[in-house]
Amino acid sequence: MLAFIAGCAILVVAAWNLPNLGKWGDEHGNVLVFLAFFLVMSIGGRWFWAGIDAIWDAVRGKGQS
């Protein structure tokens, strides 16, 4: 559950900052900003889906073996 919440928080913060990408690209370079944004979104997505998988397994009863 904690991974799901952390993943959701990261994805929301990343989405909230989408309008800033152009400004950050001008300041730091488009490639660096793209790679950093991709990394953050990848980590957030991975934690989100890991949390979903854990919740799904708990609901189905697999986690109680």
C-alpha positions in Angstrom: 0.0 0.0 0.0 2.9 2.3 0.8 4.4 1.8 -2.7 1.0 2.7 -4.2 0.7 5.9 -2.3 4.3 6.9 -3.0 3.9 6.1 -6.7 0.7 8.1 -6.9 2.4 11.1 -5.1 5.3 11.0 -7.5 3.1 10.8 -10.6 0.9 13.7 -9.3 3.8 15.9 -8.6 5.3 15.1 -12.0 2.1 15.9 -13.8 1.7 19.1 -11.8 5.1 20.2 -13.1 4.5 19.5 -16.8 4.1 23.2 -17.5 7.6 23.8 -16.1 9.4 21.5 -18.5 9.9 24.1 -21.2 11.4 26.6 -18.7 13.6 23.9 -17.2 14.6 22.8 -20.7 15.8 26.3 -21.5 17.7 26.5 -18.2 19.3 23.1 -18.1 19.0 21.6 -21.5 16.2 19.7 -23.1 17.9 16.3 -23.0 18.8 16.5 -19.4 15.2 17.6 -18.4 13.7 14.8 -20.6 15.9 12.1 -19.0 15.2 13.3 -15.5 11.5 13.6 -16.1 11.5 10.1 -17.7 13.4 8.7 -14.7 11.0 10.2 -12.2 7.9 9.0 -14.1 9.4 5.5 -14.5 10.1 5.2 -10.8 6.7 6.6 -9.9 5.0 4.2 -12.4 7.0 1.2 -11.1 6.0 2.0 -7.5 2.4 2.6 -8.5 2.1 -0.8 -10.2 4.1 -2.6 -7.5 1.5 -1.2 -5.0 -1.4 -2.3 -7.3 0.1 -5.8 -7.5 0.5 -6.0 -3.7 -3.0 -4.8 -3.1 -4.4 -7.2 -5.7 -2.5 -10.1 -4.2 -3.8 -9.2 -0.7 -7.4 -9.0 -2.0 -7.0 -12.4 -3.7 -5.5 -13.9 -0.6 -2.0 -14.8 -2.0 -0.2 -12.8 0.6 -1.3 -15.0 3.5 0.6 -18.1 2.7 
